[in-house]
């Protein structure tokens, strides 16, 4: 999950950087006027701007998932993560203590941003990872709400290769390896933790003619 959060959080920072490169003072997001001036900082040191045309005030995070949201950044990133791993939107409101309408508004922005930043999410058609790191996912939200899963990550190229959500069992883990079998015989190393189910699935889905990837242990 940490890799995913870093990915989406990085996208938000890149949006801000791109705006700063393209235009030292951004256009007003309300009326599109270029007559905008810097207007101090918020308490969290986020730059504010004021439009001299419509008199509206906005900050440098406009255009990101975090702009004008009451939820904190981490909750928004968790919401995006749940959505992209197939968790039902209708089940999310009690997890974040907000309305389904608010959640759908945020997730609409998630979709738009992933469409703009395809290079973050789309793996090239000829892509073959040399190393696959497999991490257990455990998320607990508000009391007893929790779920497990596994994520396959390429630490060299910074790709999230695939992920599955379910229980902490071999059945869920095997679903991930079935997705990874397209790399059979091509992966040089698989980084894993101490879960005992990994080895048999590495042999079954990633090995060829008795030759299998080297396994390394994640601390």
N, C-alpha and C positions, 0 to 999 in steps of 0.2 A: 504493500500500500504506500510506503514511503516513496518508492520510485514514481508511482503514479502521481502522488501529490506534488512531488518536485517537478514533474513534467507539466502539469496544468498550471502550477504556480509560476513556473518559468515562462509559460505562454503569456500570462498576464503581465509579467515584467517586460517581456519583449514587445508587447503591444504599446506599453508606455514609452519604451526606448525608441520604437519606430516612429511614434508621434513626435518625440522630441527631435529626432533626426530630420523628419520631413518638415517640421514647422516648429521654430523655437517657441512661439506663442500659438497654441492651437486655436482653431476656429470654434465658435460657440456651437455646442451640440444642440442648442434649442432653435437658433435662427440662422446658423451658418455664417454669421458675420465674422469678419477678420479683425474687427475693432475690439480686441480683447486685451486686457492688461493683467499682469500678475496682481494678486490680491491677498498677499500674506500666506501664512501656513495654518493648517489645522493643528490641534494639539499633538497629533501623531506625526507631525512634520510632513504631511502631504501638501504639496503645492496647491493653492487655490487660485482661481481666475475669476475675473468679472467681465461680462460683456457690456460695453458701453452703448450698444444698440438696444438690446432688450432688457438690460440691467440684471440679468440672471447671473447667479454665482455657481460655479462648478469646480471640480478639482481634477488633478492629473490622472485619476483612476477612471475617468469616464471611458466607456468602451471596453472595460474589463468586467469580469463576473462580479467584482466586489463593489462596483459603483452604486452608491445610494442603497446599500443593503443593510438591514438591521442585524442579520446573522453575521457572526464573525467569519473570518476568512477560512478557518479550518473546517467549520461546519459546511460552508459552501463547497469546499473541495471534497469533503466526504460525500456530500449529496451528488456531486458530479461522478464520483467513483462508483457509488451504488447504481446510478442510472446506467453508466457505461458497462457495468457488469451484469445488467439484466434485472436488477431489483425493481419490483413494481412501484411505480410512482404513487399509486393509491395507498400504499403501505408506509409512505415516508412521513406524512404530517406528524404523527405522534413521536417520531424519532427526533424531529427538529423543532417541535413545538411551534409549528407555523401552518399556514393553509396550503392546500393542494394547488391553489391558483398561484401563490407565491413561488412554490417549487417549480411549477411548469414554466413560469416566466424565467426563472434562473436557468432551467435546463434548455430552454429555447436558445439562450445565449451560448450555452455549452456547445450545442449543435452548430450554431453559426461560426463559433470560433474554431472548432475542429475542421470545418469546411475551409476556413481561411488558412489554417495551419496544417495542411495535409502532410507536409514533410515530417511533422511530429508523429503522425499516426499511421501513415501508409508505408508498409514495408515494400521495397522494390521487388518486382516479379522474379528477379534472378538472385535474390538475397539468400545467403546461406550463412548462418552464424557459426563461428569457430568455437565459441564458448556460450553455453546456456546456463544461467543461474536460476535455480528454482527456489522460490521463497514461499513459505507458508503465510497465508493471510489470515489474520484474526482481527475482527473489528467488533468493538462493544460500544453501543450507543444507548445512552440513557437507561441505566438500570440493567435489566435482563436481556435487552435486545442485543443479539450477537450473531455472527455467522463466520464460517471458515471458508477457505478456498486455497488455491495455489496460483502463483503467477510465474510465468517463464519470461526471463529478462536477458537481454544481450548487454552485458556490462561494457563491452568494447565499443559498440556502435550506439548505445543508449536507446535501444528499441525495446518496447514492451511487445514481446512476440505473441503471447496469448495468455489467457487466464480463464479459470473456471471457479464457480462459486457453488458451495454445497456443504457437505459435512467434512469433518477431519477424519476421512477414511480412505481406504484404497480405491473404492469405487469412484470417488470424486477425483482423486489423483490420477487414476487411469484415463479419465476423460481428457485431462490435460495432455498426457502422453500420446493419446490417439491423435490429437491435433499436431503434435510435434513429429509424428512418424514420417512426415514428408521430408524430414532432414536425416532420415535413416542412413547411416554409413558416412555422413558428411560432417558431423559434429565432432570436434577433437576433445572437448572437455565439458563435463557437466558438474556444476557446483551445487552441492546439496547440503542439508543439515542432517541431524541425527535420526530423522524419521525412517523407519525400517522398510517401508514399502518402495523406496526409490529404486534400489538396485534391480529388482525383478522387472520393473517397467523400463529401465534403461536397456536391459538385455533384450526385452521383448520388442520394443518399439524403435530403438536407436542403433542397435547393433546389427551387423551384417556378416555372415559367414564366420561366426565365432569371434569377430573383432568388435570390440565395443569402446566407446569413448572413455577416456581417463576420468575418474571421479575425484573431485576435491571437496573438502569440507568447509562450509561457511561457519565462521565462529559466531 
